[in-house]
Amino acid sequence: MNFIKSVLSSLLAIWITIVVFVVVAVGVVVSLSNDMVKEVKSNSVLEIDLHGEINDYSPFGIDPVTEMLGITEQTIGFNNLCKAIEKATYDDDIKGISLKNIPENMGLAQLTALRKMLQTFKGQDKFIYAYNDTYSQKQYYLSSVADMVAISPLGYVELKGLHSEVMFYKDFQEKYGVKMEVIRHGKYKSAVEPFIANEMSDANREQISELIKSVWSEVSKEIAVSRNINVDEAVNKMYGQSSQMSLEHGLVDNYMYVDEYDNYIKGRLHTEELEKVSILDYMSNLSLLNLVEEKNKIAVIYAQGEIQYGQGDINIIGQKKMIEALEDAAKDKEIKAIVFRVNSPGGSAMASDLIWNAVEKAKTEKPVIVSMGNYAASGGYYIACGADRIFAEPTTITGSIGVFGMLPNAAELAKEIGVNSEVVSTHNNGAYYSVVMPVDDRYKKVVENGIENIYEEFLQRVSQGRNMKVEEVDAIAQGRVWTGVKALEIGLVDEIGGLDAAISYAANLVDAKDYSLKEMPTYDMDFKEMFNLNPFAKSNIDGLLSQYNLEWLANTKELMDSKGIQARIPFKMNIE
């Protein structure tokens, strides 16, 4: 009896301790949160000066513990950036924006969306000034929306048009005895072309040429309207090569040093002291103070990165995390509609199909609206095509309805260095693959049949989702990529617009006048990730490859590491 009393007393003590700890912890968090809110004074300027990388979605909010320890996010969430600018648009204390640096990995669709938000900001009788020592083409595309564009006296504007570079490895493979056995379906499915040819095919050259011309048409049109200049003439005659020429031909409004730029803003505000608020501090304030939730919710489910079979994480789309998010949103009675934000070049065909099926099931419970980001191509389009409505930016890269498979083979290298492999099997059916043995034609046929089956299934999915005949889909498929504008013309998307347009459409569809957003999926961050203790993390390696202009090596490795039949975009376009 005494033993039971002792156990119960211990359990009660433990329970009371936990309750006290939680209450104290909450109090500390609230206290720290209040202390960390940055004051926004009247007559302030919001300064956008961002470095590092940006993702479509960053679910990790700024919390007091990480802030107190000086731990900051290495990756900025585009979702959080947009919320901050939308808030600033109607913040009476914010009079203008000082636009400086943006992350270099920001995609054109994100830039297009951000540009629209800045135009809305200006529409509230507020100003935008831009300053940089030099402008990359991406930076200039965004900055051209400003009322005044300034540059350092020795600066330049990199306005050079768009290009796409493709490297070919056929001779390299033959020289060293390591090659990729390629099986594909799609006249334009050229992701594997570098491994089977020494030069670009006519079909691939045609699609890349038309694609970058379509993207450039949108970019140059926006710059021309904002700056009232002939953009193609500025590119051909290289008007941006110096600050003087940039000023003379209307690319910029002033060349000055940064202290003179600050004085210029002071003059606009009629103040002696310039009150600046960094965009990161402003985002922190939103994270700490924006705690009000409406009863009605719109779920925004983010699918960003390459599609791989498995769990998935913040940078990789795995079917397990996506299915879980879609099922949770479909079951949640407070969620009235789902906006599925897709920003992906594609990947695993199997994972894509499983996610497609989860979208179909979610649609039976509530509307599913797709918003396309920089890419929603191949597998990215596969998971999007069944939605009730699809929104894309004019510069979104989409389509690429096609599949392929690659089998690494080093049989020639093995022979050259004296390696021999023998296999003993129970059945002689050719269904065995070894990287150091020639690929059996019977095995290759099995893979080929699998690719044909998946391609036919892909066509059926698009046909069903877009209400088109299979033959009509096949005519615009074959692995070909399209911009958002072209995709609208051929019926692959329904409307040109960003994430905000998709959310607004979803809310109107379910008659939700007052609603809040629920962003999904959620991800657990452990201490190892928080403190970035792994010096050999993939992001660090990718950063090094980018630093030394070796993205091609990372892209090649990515293709060679792909497992199973792939539905992914055929190439990567450099826009610099």
C-alpha positions as CSV (number, residue, x, y, z in Angstrom):
1,M,0.0,0.0,0.0
2,N,2.8,2.3,0.9
3,F,4.5,1.4,-2.4
4,I,1.4,2.5,-4.3
5,K,1.2,5.7,-2.4
6,S,4.8,6.4,-3.1
7,V,4.4,5.8,-6.8
8,L,1.3,8.0,-7.0
9,S,3.0,10.8,-5.1
10,S,6.0,10.6,-7.4
11,L,3.7,10.8,-10.5
12,L,1.8,13.7,-9.1
13,A,5.1,15.5,-8.3
14,I,6.3,14.9,-11.9
15,W,3.0,16.2,-13.3
16,I,3.1,19.3,-11.2
17,T,6.7,19.9,-12.2
18,I,5.8,19.6,-15.9
19,V,2.9,22.0,-15.6
20,V,5.0,24.6,-13.7
21,F,7.8,24.3,-16.3
22,V,5.3,24.8,-19.2
23,V,3.8,27.8,-17.6
24,V,7.2,29.4,-16.8
25,A,8.4,28.6,-20.4
26,V,5.4,30.2,-21.9
27,G,5.9,33.2,-19.8
28,V,9.5,33.5,-20.8
29,V,8.6,33.1,-24.5
30,V,5.9,35.8,-24.3
31,S,8.3,38.1,-22.5
32,L,11.1,37.5,-24.9
33,S,8.7,37.9,-27.9
34,N,7.6,41.3,-26.6
35,D,11.2,42.4,-26.1
36,M,12.2,41.2,-29.6
37,V,9.6,43.1,-31.5
38,K,11.4,45.9,-33.4
39,E,9.8,49.3,-33.1
40,V,8.6,50.8,-36.4
41,K,8.6,54.5,-36.1
42,S,6.5,56.9,-38.1
43,N,8.0,58.1,-41.4
44,S,10.0,54.9,-41.8
45,V,11.5,53.3,-44.9
46,L,11.5,49.5,-45.3
47,E,14.9,48.3,-46.6
48,I,15.0,45.2,-48.7
49,D,18.6,44.0,-48.5
50,L,18.6,40.2,-48.7
51,H,21.5,37.8,-49.0
52,G,21.8,34.0,-49.0
53,E,19.1,31.9,-50.6
54,I,15.3,32.0,-50.9
55,N,12.8,29.2,-50.9
56,D,9.1,29.4,-51.9
57,Y,8.3,28.3,-48.4
58,S,10.1,28.5,-45.1
59,P,7.9,27.1,-42.3
60,F,10.3,27.8,-39.5
61,G,9.1,31.0,-37.8
62,I,11.4,33.2,-35.8
63,D,11.2,32.1,-32.2
64,P,12.7,33.7,-29.0
65,V,15.1,30.9,-28.3
66,T,16.8,31.0,-31.7
67,E,16.8,34.8,-31.7
68,M,18.3,34.9,-28.2
69,L,21.1,32.5,-29.2
70,G,21.8,34.4,-32.4
71,I,20.6,31.6,-34.7
72,T,19.1,33.0,-37.9
73,E,17.6,31.3,-40.9
74,Q,20.1,30.7,-43.8
75,T,17.2,30.4,-46.2
76,I,14.5,33.1,-46.6
77,G,10.9,32.1,-47.2
78,F,9.4,33.8,-50.2
79,N,6.0,33.3,-48.4
80,N,7.2,35.4,-45.5
81,L,8.7,38.0,-47.7
82,C,5.4,38.5,-49.5
83,K,3.5,38.7,-46.2
84,A,5.8,41.4,-45.0
85,I,5.5,43.5,-48.2
86,E,1.7,43.1,-48.1
87,K,1.6,44.3,-44.5
88,A,3.9,47.3,-45.3
89,T,1.6,48.3,-48.2
90,Y,-1.1,49.3,-45.7
91,D,1.2,50.2,-42.8
92,D,0.9,54.0,-42.3
93,D,4.3,54.2,-40.6
94,I,6.0,52.8,-43.7
95,K,6.3,55.6,-46.3
96,G,8.6,53.9,-48.8
97,I,10.8,51.0,-49.7
98,S,14.6,51.1,-50.3
99,L,15.3,48.2,-52.7
100,K,18.9,46.9,-52.6
101,N,20.0,43.2,-52.8
102,I,17.9,40.2,-53.5
103,P,19.0,36.5,-53.3
104,E,20.6,35.4,-56.6
105,N,18.7,32.1,-56.6
106,M,15.3,33.9,-56.8
107,G,13.5,32.6,-59.8
108,L,11.7,34.7,-62.5
109,A,8.2,33.7,-61.4
110,Q,9.0,34.8,-57.9
111,L,10.5,38.1,-59.3
112,T,7.3,38.6,-61.4
113,A,5.1,38.1,-58.3
114,L,7.3,40.4,-56.2
115,R,7.3,43.0,-58.9
116,K,3.4,43.0,-58.9
117,M,3.4,43.4,-55.1
118,L,5.8,46.4,-55.3
119,Q,3.5,48.0,-57.9
120,T,0.6,47.6,-55.5
121,F,2.7,49.2,-52.8
122,K,3.4,52.2,-55.0
123,G,-0.3,52.5,-55.7
124,Q,-0.9,53.4,-52.0
125,D,0.9,56.8,-52.6
126,K,4.2,55.4,-51.4
127,F,7.6,55.5,-53.1
128,I,10.2,52.9,-54.0
129,Y,13.9,53.8,-54.6
130,A,16.5,51.3,-55.7
131,Y,20.3,51.4,-55.2
132,N,23.1,49.0,-56.0
133,D,26.8,49.2,-56.9
134,T,26.1,47.0,-59.9
135,Y,22.8,45.4,-61.1
136,S,22.6,41.8,-62.2
137,Q,19.9,41.3,-64.8
138,K,17.6,39.8,-62.2
139,Q,18.2,42.7,-59.9
140,Y,17.5,45.2,-62.6
141,Y,14.3,43.5,-63.7
142,L,13.0,43.9,-60.2
143,S,14.5,47.3,-59.5
144,S,13.2,48.8,-62.7
145,V,9.8,49.0,-61.0
146,A,11.2,51.7,-58.7
147,D,10.4,55.4,-58.9
148,M,14.1,56.2,-58.9
149,V,17.0,53.8,-59.8
150,A,20.4,54.8,-58.6
151,I,23.8,53.2,-59.2
152,S,27.4,53.6,-57.9
153,P,29.6,55.9,-60.1
154,L,31.7,53.0,-61.2
155,G,28.8,50.6,-61.5
156,Y,27.1,49.0,-64.5
157,V,23.8,47.3,-65.4
158,E,24.0,43.8,-66.7
159,L,21.4,43.8,-69.3
160,K,22.2,41.1,-71.8
161,G,19.2,39.0,-72.7
162,L,18.6,35.3,-71.7
163,H,20.7,32.3,-72.5
164,S,20.7,28.6,-71.9
165,E,23.9,26.5,-71.9
166,V,23.8,22.7,-72.4
167,M,27.0,20.6,-72.0
168,F,27.4,17.3,-73.8
169,Y,29.3,14.2,-72.5
170,K,29.1,11.6,-75.3
171,D,32.8,11.7,-76.2
172,F,33.8,11.9,-72.5
173,Q,31.8,8.7,-71.9
174,E,33.4,6.9,-74.8
175,K,36.9,8.0,-73.8
176,Y,36.6,6.8,-70.2
177,G,34.4,3.8,-70.6
178,V,31.5,5.0,-68.4
179,K,28.2,5.8,-70.1
180,M,24.6,6.3,-69.5
181,E,22.2,3.9,-71.2
182,V,19.2,6.1,-72.0
183,I,15.6,5.2,-72.6
184,R,13.1,8.0,-73.1
185,H,9.7,8.9,-74.5
186,G,9.2,12.4,-75.9
187,K,10.6,14.1,-78.9
188,Y,11.6,17.0,-76.7
189,K,12.6,15.0,-73.6
190,S,16.2,16.2,-73.8
191,A,17.3,15.9,-70.1
192,V,19.2,12.8,-71.3
193,E,20.4,14.3,-74.6
194,P,23.9,15.3,-73.2
195,F,24.6,11.6,-72.6
196,I,23.7,10.4,-76.1
197,A,24.9,13.2,-78.4
198,N,27.7,15.7,-78.9
199,E,25.5,18.6,-80.0
200,M,22.0,20.0,-79.5
201,S,19.2,18.4,-81.5
202,D,17.0,20.5,-83.7
203,A,14.0,19.7,-81.5
204,N,15.8,20.8,-78.4
205,R,17.2,23.9,-80.0
206,E,13.7,24.8,-81.2
207,Q,12.1,24.5,-77.7
208,I,14.8,26.3,-75.8
209,S,14.8,29.1,-78.3
210,E,11.1,29.6,-78.2
211,L,11.1,29.2,-74.4
212,I,13.7,31.9,-73.7
213,K,12.2,34.2,-76.3
214,S,8.8,33.9,-74.6
215,V,10.3,34.5,-71.1
216,W,12.4,37.5,-72.5
217,S,9.3,39.0,-74.1
218,E,7.6,39.2,-70.6
219,V,10.7,40.5,-68.9
220,S,11.6,43.1,-71.5
221,K,8.0,44.3,-71.7
222,E,7.9,45.0,-68.0
223,I,11.2,46.8,-68.0
224,A,10.2,48.9,-71.1
225,V,6.9,50.0,-69.5
226,S,8.6,51.0,-66.2
227,R,11.6,52.7,-67.7
228,N,10.2,53.9,-71.0
229,I,13.2,52.5,-73.0
230,N,13.8,50.2,-75.9
231,V,15.1,47.2,-74.0
232,D,16.4,45.2,-77.0
233,E,18.3,48.3,-78.3
234,A,19.8,48.7,-74.8
235,V,20.9,45.0,-74.9
236,N,22.4,45.1,-78.4
237,K,24.2,48.3,-77.8
238,M,25.3,47.4,-74.3
239,Y,24.0,50.7,-72.8
240,G,24.5,49.3,-69.3
241,Q,28.2,48.9,-69.5
242,S,28.9,52.0,-67.4
243,S,26.9,54.2,-65.0
244,Q,27.3,57.2,-67.4
245,M,25.9,55.3,-70.4
246,S,23.1,53.8,-68.2
247,L,22.1,57.3,-67.1
248,E,22.4,58.7,-70.6
249,H,20.1,56.0,-72.1
250,G,17.5,56.0,-69.3
251,L,18.4,52.7,-67.6
252,V,19.0,54.5,-64.3
253,D,18.1,58.0,-62.9
254,N,21.2,58.8,-60.9
255,Y,24.7,57.7,-60.2
256,M,25.8,58.4,-56.6
257,Y,27.4,56.9,-53.5
258,V,25.3,55.2,-50.9
259,D,25.5,58.2,-48.4
260,E,24.1,60.5,-51.2
261,Y,21.4,57.9,-51.8
262,D,20.4,58.0,-48.1
263,N,20.3,61.8,-48.3
264,Y,18.1,61.6,-51.3
265,I,15.6,59.5,-49.3
266,K,15.8,62.0,-46.4
267,G,14.9,64.8,-48.8
268,R,11.8,62.8,-50.0
269,L,10.7,62.4,-46.4
270,H,11.7,65.9,-45.3
271,T,13.6,64.6,-42.3
272,E,17.1,65.0,-40.9
273,E,17.3,61.4,-39.6
274,L,16.5,58.4,-41.7
275,E,14.4,55.7,-40.0
276,K,15.1,52.4,-41.6
277,V,13.5,49.1,-40.9
278,S,15.1,46.0,-42.3
279,I,12.8,43.5,-44.1
280,L,14.1,40.7,-41.9
281,D,13.1,42.7,-38.7
282,Y,9.8,43.4,-40.3
283,M,9.3,39.8,-41.1
284,S,10.2,38.9,-37.5
285,N,7.6,41.3,-36.2
286,L,4.9,39.5,-38.3
287,S,6.0,36.1,-37.0
288,L,5.8,37.3,-33.4
289,L,2.7,39.4,-33.5
290,N,0.5,37.8,-36.2
291,L,-1.2,35.3,-34.0
292,V,-4.9,35.9,-34.8
293,E,-6.6,33.1,-36.6
294,E,-10.0,33.2,-38.3
295,K,-12.4,30.3,-38.0
296,N,-12.4,29.8,-41.7
297,K,-9.0,28.7,-43.2
298,I,-7.5,28.3,-46.6
299,A,-4.7,25.7,-46.6
300,V,-1.6,26.5,-48.6
301,I,0.4,23.3,-49.2
302,Y,3.9,23.9,-50.6
303,A,5.6,21.4,-52.8
304,Q,9.1,22.7,-53.5
305,G,12.1,21.0,-55.0
306,E,12.8,17.8,-56.9
307,I,10.3,15.0,-56.5
308,Q,11.8,11.9,-54.8
309,Y,10.2,8.7,-53.6
310,G,10.1,8.7,-49.8
311,Q,9.5,11.0,-46.8
312,G,10.7,14.3,-48.3
313,D,11.9,17.5,-46.5
314,I,11.9,21.2,-46.8
315,N,13.9,21.1,-50.1
316,I,12.6,17.7,-51.5
317,I,9.1,16.7,-52.4
318,G,8.4,13.3,-51.0
319,Q,5.1,11.6,-51.4
320,K,4.7,10.7,-47.7
321,K,4.9,14.3,-46.5
322,M,2.6,15.6,-49.4
323,I,0.0,12.9,-48.9
324,E,-0.1,13.5,-45.1
325,A,-0.6,17.3,-45.7
326,L,-3.3,16.8,-48.3
327,E,-5.1,14.3,-46.1
328,D,-4.9,16.5,-43.0
329,A,-6.2,19.5,-45.0
330,A,-9.0,17.5,-46.5
331,K,-10.2,16.2,-43.0
332,D,-9.8,19.6,-41.2
333,K,-13.3,21.1,-41.0
334,E,-12.0,24.6,-40.5
335,I,-10.1,24.4,-43.8
336,K,-12.6,25.3,-46.6
337,A,-10.3,25.1,-49.6
338,I,-6.7,23.9,-50.5
339,V,-4.2,25.9,-52.5
340,F,-1.5,23.6,-53.8
341,R,1.7,25.6,-54.5
342,V,3.9,23.7,-56.8
343,N,7.5,24.8,-57.5
344,S,9.3,21.7,-58.9
345,P,11.2,20.6,-62.0
346,G,9.8,17.0,-61.5
347,G,11.5,13.8,-60.6
348,S,10.3,10.3,-59.6
349,A,7.3,9.2,-61.7
350,M,6.1,6.8,-58.9
351,A,6.1,9.6,-56.3
352,S,4.4,12.0,-58.7
353,D,1.6,9.5,-59.3
354,L,1.0,8.9,-55.6
355,I,0.8,12.6,-54.9
356,W,-1.6,13.0,-57.9
357,N,-3.8,10.4,-56.4
358,A,-3.8,12.3,-53.0
359,V,-4.9,15.4,-54.8
360,E,-7.7,13.5,-56.5
361,K,-8.9,12.2,-53.1
362,A,-8.7,15.7,-51.5
363,K,-10.8,17.1,-54.3
364,T,-13.7,14.9,-53.2
365,E,-13.7,16.8,-49.9
366,K,-13.0,20.4,-50.9
367,P,-11.7,22.5,-53.9
368,V,-8.0,22.2,-54.7
369,I,-6.5,25.1,-56.6
370,V,-2.9,25.0,-57.9
371,S,-0.5,27.9,-57.9
372,M,2.7,27.4,-60.0
373,G,6.0,28.9,-59.0
374,N,9.2,29.1,-61.0
375,Y,8.7,25.6,-62.3
376,A,5.9,23.1,-62.4
377,A,7.3,20.9,-65.1
378,S,7.1,17.2,-65.9
379,G,6.5,15.5,-62.5
380,G,5.7,19.0,-61.2
381,Y,2.9,19.2,-63.8
382,Y,1.8,15.7,-63.2
383,I,1.0,16.5,-59.5
384,A,-0.8,19.7,-60.6
385,C,-2.8,18.7,-63.6
386,G,-5.8,17.3,-61.7
387,A,-6.6,20.5,-59.7
388,D,-9.9,22.3,-60.0
389,R,-8.1,25.4,-61.4
390,I,-4.5,26.1,-62.2
391,F,-2.8,29.5,-61.9
392,A,0.7,30.2,-63.4
393,E,2.9,33.3,-63.6
394,P,3.7,34.4,-67.2
395,T,7.3,33.4,-66.6
396,T,6.5,30.0,-65.0
397,I,8.2,27.0,-66.8
398,T,5.7,24.2,-67.1
399,G,4.6,21.3,-69.3
400,S,7.4,18.8,-70.1
401,I,5.0,15.9,-70.3
402,G,7.3,13.1,-70.9
403,V,9.4,10.4,-69.1
404,F,12.8,8.8,-69.3
405,G,15.1,6.3,-67.6
406,M,18.9,6.2,-67.4
407,L,21.1,3.2,-66.5
408,P,24.7,4.0,-65.6
409,N,27.1,1.5,-67.2
410,A,30.9,1.1,-66.7
411,A,31.4,-2.2,-68.5
412,E,34.0,-0.8,-70.8
413,L,35.9,0.8,-67.9
414,A,35.7,-2.5,-65.9
415,K,37.2,-4.4,-68.9
416,E,39.9,-1.8,-69.3
417,I,41.1,-2.0,-65.7
418,G,40.8,-5.8,-65.5
419,V,37.6,-6.2,-63.6
420,N,35.4,-9.2,-64.5
421,S,32.0,-10.0,-63.1
422,E,30.0,-13.3,-63.3
423,V,26.4,-13.8,-62.3
424,V,24.5,-17.0,-61.3
425,S,20.7,-16.8,-61.5
426,T,17.8,-19.1,-61.0
427,H,16.1,-17.8,-64.2
428,N,17.6,-16.8,-67.5
429,N,15.1,-13.9,-68.2
430,G,17.6,-11.0,-68.5
431,A,15.9,-9.2,-65.6
432,Y,19.3,-8.5,-63.9
433,Y,21.2,-5.2,-64.1
434,S,24.8,-4.6,-63.1
435,V,26.8,-1.4,-63.6
436,V,29.9,-3.4,-64.6
437,M,28.2,-5.6,-67.2
438,P,26.7,-4.8,-70.6
439,V,23.0,-4.0,-70.3
440,D,21.0,-7.0,-71.4
441,D,18.6,-6.1,-74.3
442,R,15.8,-8.0,-72.5
443,Y,16.3,-5.8,-69.4
444,K,16.4,-2.7,-71.5
445,K,13.1,-3.8,-73.1
446,V,11.5,-4.1,-69.7
447,V,12.5,-0.6,-68.8
448,E,11.3,0.7,-72.2
449,N,7.9,-0.9,-71.6
450,G,7.7,0.7,-68.2
451,I,8.5,4.1,-69.7
452,E,5.8,3.7,-72.4
453,N,3.2,2.6,-69.8
454,I,4.0,5.6,-67.6
455,Y,3.9,8.0,-70.5
456,E,0.5,6.7,-71.5
457,E,-0.7,7.1,-67.9
458,F,0.7,10.6,-67.8
459,L,-1.3,11.5,-70.9
460,Q,-4.5,10.0,-69.3
461,R,-4.0,12.0,-66.1
462,V,-3.6,15.3,-68.1
463,S,-6.5,14.4,-70.4
464,Q,-8.8,13.7,-67.4
465,G,-7.6,16.8,-65.4
466,R,-7.7,19.3,-68.3
467,N,-10.8,17.9,-70.1
468,M,-8.8,17.3,-73.3
469,K,-8.6,14.3,-75.7
470,V,-5.5,12.1,-75.2
471,E,-4.5,12.9,-78.8
472,E,-4.6,16.6,-78.0
473,V,-2.4,16.2,-75.0
474,D,0.1,14.1,-76.9
475,A,0.4,16.8,-79.5
476,I,1.6,19.4,-76.9
477,A,3.4,16.8,-74.8
478,Q,6.4,14.8,-76.0
479,G,8.5,16.4,-73.2
480,R,8.1,19.9,-74.5
481,V,8.3,22.8,-72.0
482,W,6.2,26.0,-72.1
483,T,6.0,29.3,-70.4
484,G,2.9,30.2,-68.3
485,V,1.7,32.4,-71.1
486,K,2.0,29.7,-73.8
487,A,0.5,27.1,-71.4
488,L,-2.6,29.3,-71.1
489,E,-2.9,29.4,-74.9
490,I,-2.8,25.6,-75.2
491,G,-5.0,24.8,-72.2
492,L,-2.4,23.5,-69.7
493,V,-3.3,26.2,-67.2
494,D,-6.5,28.3,-66.6
495,E,-5.3,31.7,-65.5
496,I,-2.2,33.9,-65.3
497,G,-1.6,35.0,-61.7
498,G,0.4,34.4,-58.6
499,L,-0.2,32.7,-55.3
500,D,-2.3,35.6,-54.1
501,A,-4.6,35.3,-57.0
502,A,-5.0,31.5,-56.4
503,I,-5.8,32.1,-52.7
504,S,-8.3,34.9,-53.5
505,Y,-10.0,32.6,-56.1
506,A,-10.2,29.7,-53.6
507,A,-11.7,32.0,-50.9
508,N,-14.3,33.4,-53.3
509,L,-15.1,29.8,-54.5
510,V,-16.1,28.8,-50.9
511,D,-17.5,32.2,-50.0
512,A,-14.9,32.7,-47.2
513,K,-14.9,36.5,-46.6
514,D,-12.9,36.4,-43.4
515,Y,-10.2,33.7,-43.4
516,S,-6.6,33.0,-42.3
517,L,-4.0,30.9,-44.0
518,K,-2.7,27.6,-42.7
519,E,0.6,26.8,-44.3
520,M,1.6,23.2,-44.7
521,P,3.4,20.8,-44.4
522,T,5.1,21.2,-41.1
523,Y,8.7,20.1,-40.6
524,D,10.6,19.2,-37.5
525,M,14.0,20.9,-37.1
526,D,16.4,19.1,-34.8
527,F,19.4,20.7,-33.0
528,K,21.8,19.4,-35.7
529,E,19.9,21.3,-38.4
530,M,19.4,24.4,-36.1
531,F,23.1,24.8,-35.4
532,N,24.2,23.5,-38.9
533,L,26.7,21.1,-37.4
534,N,27.3,19.1,-40.5
535,P,30.1,20.8,-42.6
536,F,29.4,18.4,-45.5
537,A,25.7,19.1,-45.8
538,K,24.3,19.0,-49.3
539,S,23.5,22.8,-49.2
540,N,27.1,23.6,-48.3
541,I,28.4,21.4,-51.2
542,D,25.9,23.0,-53.6
543,G,27.0,26.4,-52.4
544,L,30.7,25.5,-53.2
545,L,29.8,24.2,-56.6
546,S,27.8,27.4,-57.3
547,Q,30.7,29.6,-56.0
548,Y,33.1,28.0,-58.5
549,N,30.6,28.0,-61.4
550,L,30.3,24.2,-61.3
551,E,26.5,23.9,-61.3
552,W,26.8,21.7,-64.4
553,L,28.6,19.1,-62.2
554,A,25.8,19.2,-59.6
555,N,23.2,19.0,-62.3
556,T,24.9,16.0,-63.9
557,K,25.3,14.2,-60.5
558,E,21.6,14.9,-59.8
559,L,20.6,13.2,-63.0
560,M,22.9,10.2,-62.4
561,D,21.6,9.8,-58.9
562,S,18.0,9.7,-60.0
563,K,16.4,6.4,-59.2
564,G,13.6,4.8,-61.2
565,I,11.7,6.2,-64.2
566,Q,11.8,10.0,-64.2
567,A,9.3,12.7,-65.1
568,R,11.4,15.8,-65.0
569,I,12.3,19.0,-66.9
570,P,14.7,18.4,-69.8
571,F,17.3,21.1,-68.9
572,K,18.2,23.9,-66.6
573,M,18.0,27.5,-67.9
574,N,20.6,30.0,-66.7
575,I,19.1,33.5,-66.3
576,E,21.9,35.8,-65.1
